[in-house]
Amino acid sequence: MLTKDALNTLFSEARTHNGWLDKPVTTEQLQEIYDLMKWGPTSANSSPARIVFVTSATEKEKLLSCMAEGNFEKTKTAPVTAIIGMDMAFYDQLPKLFPHADARPWFAGNQPVIDATAFRNSSLQGAYLMLAARAVGLDCGAMSGFDADKVNATFFAGTSVKVNFICNLGYGDASKLFPRSPRLSFDEACKIV
């Protein structure tokens, strides 16, 4: 069982950050985040997430041209922005990732199943990335407001990867947080049958 402090760090006291301190995030931290998140479960160990960690000023400028107005400034000031992509040909890795069964034919040629599996599992992996980032002491700010076609053309051209969502990473500036929004209660959101 995790300690109360660990649960607070990952969930109860964690916040979606919109402002960032001018404090760098290291390559080693990004590698540590990936090395934690990669162990999170995905169906048939499909692991479709592909991540671009945008750290350089040149690449950040390219990304900013893809962002919705409301996400521009917080992305501009974030030390790192993770583009969580989904490899639409993830099934080509299944002989390596799921070697105990011939799983590639479950997906190859079945676009609706490919689309659903890539989206669902890269979303899970993006959530694992956020928890891993929090676990190593960073804050997160996930976003959906961007031009997906432009992100794909800019960062994934010539590949089978498409963007799922974007998440800023760094040390959050608590002075820029909004008051915490409420959540649904167990009875509002859950049913035991």
C-alpha positions in Angstrom: 0.0 0.0 0.0 1.3 3.4 -0.9 1.7 6.0 1.8 -0.9 8.8 2.2 1.8 11.3 0.9 2.4 9.2 -2.2 -1.4 9.0 -2.9 -1.6 12.8 -2.4 1.2 13.3 -4.9 -0.3 11.1 -7.5 -4.0 11.9 -7.0 -5.6 13.8 -4.1 -3.4 16.9 -4.1 -2.2 16.8 -7.7 -3.4 19.6 -9.9 -3.5 20.5 -13.6 -1.0 23.3 -14.0 -1.3 26.2 -16.4 1.8 28.2 -15.2 5.4 27.1 -14.9 8.4 28.0 -12.9 11.6 28.7 -14.8 13.2 25.5 -13.7 14.6 22.9 -16.2 13.5 19.3 -16.7 16.4 17.0 -17.5 16.7 14.4 -20.2 17.3 11.9 -17.3 13.9 12.8 -15.8 12.2 12.3 -19.2 13.8 8.9 -19.5 12.8 8.0 -16.0 9.2 9.0 -16.8 9.2 6.7 -19.8 10.8 3.9 -18.0 8.1 4.0 -15.4 5.1 4.5 -17.7 6.0 1.8 -20.2 5.1 -0.9 -17.6 1.4 0.2 -17.4 -0.9 -2.3 -18.9 -2.3 -2.1 -22.5 -4.5 -4.6 -24.3 -2.4 -7.3 -25.9 0.6 -5.3 -24.6 0.0 -3.2 -27.7 1.8 -0.1 -26.3 0.8 2.2 -29.2 1.9 5.5 -27.5 4.8 7.3 -29.2 6.0 10.4 -27.4 7.8 13.5 -28.7 9.2 15.5 -25.8 9.5 19.1 -27.1 12.3 20.9 -25.3 14.1 23.1 -27.8 13.1 26.6 -28.6 12.9 25.9 -32.4 10.6 22.9 -32.0 8.5 24.7 -29.3 7.9 27.5 -31.9 6.6 24.9 -34.4 4.3 23.5 -31.7 3.0 26.9 -30.6 1.8 27.4 -34.2 -0.5 24.4 -33.7 -1.9 25.3 -30.3 -5.3 26.8 -29.6 -5.2 30.4 -28.3 -6.1 29.3 -24.7 -3.2 26.8 -24.6 -0.5 29.1 -26.2 1.0 30.8 -23.2 1.0 27.8 -20.9 2.7 25.8 -23.6 5.2 28.5 -24.4 6.3 28.7 -20.8 6.4 25.0 -20.0 9.9 23.5 -19.9 8.7 20.4 -21.7 5.7 19.6 -23.8 5.0 16.0 -24.4 3.1 15.1 -27.6 1.4 11.8 -26.9 0.9 10.1 -30.3 -0.6 6.8 -31.2 1.0 4.5 -33.7 -1.7 3.3 -36.1 0.6 0.4 -37.1 1.2 -0.6 -33.5 0.3 -4.2 -34.4 3.6 -4.6 -36.3 5.3 -4.6 -33.0 3.1 -7.4 -31.5 5.5 -10.2 -32.5 8.0 -8.6 -30.1 5.6 -7.2 -27.5 3.1 -10.1 -27.3 5.2 -13.2 -28.4 3.1 -15.9 -26.8 0.3 -15.5 -29.4 0.1 -14.5 -33.0 -1.8 -11.3 -32.3 -0.9 -9.2 -35.4 -3.8 -10.7 -37.4 -6.3 -9.6 -34.7 -5.7 -6.0 -35.9 -4.1 -5.9 -39.4 -6.7 -4.8 -42.0 -9.4 -4.1 -39.4 -9.4 -0.3 -39.3 -12.2 0.2 -36.7 -10.4 -2.1 -34.3 -7.0 -0.5 -35.0 -8.5 3.0 -34.4 -10.2 2.0 -31.1 -7.2 0.1 -29.8 -4.6 2.8 -30.7 -6.8 5.6 -29.2 -7.8 3.7 -26.0 -4.4 2.4 -25.2 -2.4 5.5 -26.1 -4.8 7.4 -23.8 -4.0 5.0 -21.0 -0.3 5.3 -21.7 -0.6 9.1 -21.6 -2.3 8.8 -18.2 0.6 6.6 -17.0 3.0 9.2 -18.3 1.3 11.9 -16.1 1.3 9.6 -13.0 5.0 8.8 -13.7 5.8 12.5 -14.1 4.1 13.2 -10.7 5.9 10.3 -9.1 9.3 11.8 -10.1 8.4 15.3 -8.8 7.0 17.1 -11.9 3.6 18.6 -12.5 1.4 18.2 -15.6 -1.0 20.1 -17.7 -2.8 17.9 -20.2 -4.6 19.6 -23.2 -6.8 18.9 -26.1 -6.9 22.3 -27.7 -4.7 22.1 -30.8 -4.8 21.6 -34.5 -4.3 17.8 -34.9 -3.7 17.9 -38.6 -1.0 20.5 -38.1 0.6 18.6 -35.2 0.7 15.5 -37.3 2.2 17.3 -40.3 4.8 19.0 -38.2 5.9 16.2 -35.9 4.7 12.9 -37.4 5.0 13.4 -41.1 5.9 10.2 -43.0 5.1 8.0 -40.1 2.1 5.9 -39.0 1.7 8.0 -35.8 -1.1 10.5 -35.1 -1.4 12.8 -32.2 -3.8 11.9 -29.3 -3.2 14.7 -26.8 -0.6 17.1 -25.5 0.7 17.5 -22.0 3.0 20.2 -20.5 5.5 19.0 -18.0 7.6 20.9 -15.5 7.5 22.5 -12.1 4.1 24.1 -11.7 3.6 27.7 -10.5 1.1 27.2 -7.7 0.2 30.9 -7.8 -1.3 30.5 -11.2 -3.7 27.6 -10.2 -7.4 28.1 -10.4 -9.4 27.1 -7.4 -9.8 23.3 -7.4 -12.9 22.2 -9.3 -15.3 19.7 -7.7 -15.5 16.0 -8.7 -18.5 13.7 -8.9 -19.1 11.6 -5.7 -18.9 7.8 -5.8 -22.7 7.6 -5.9 -23.0 10.0 -8.8 -20.4 8.2 -10.9 -20.5 4.6 -9.8 -22.8 1.7 -9.5 -22.1 -1.7 -7.9 -24.1 -4.5 -9.5 
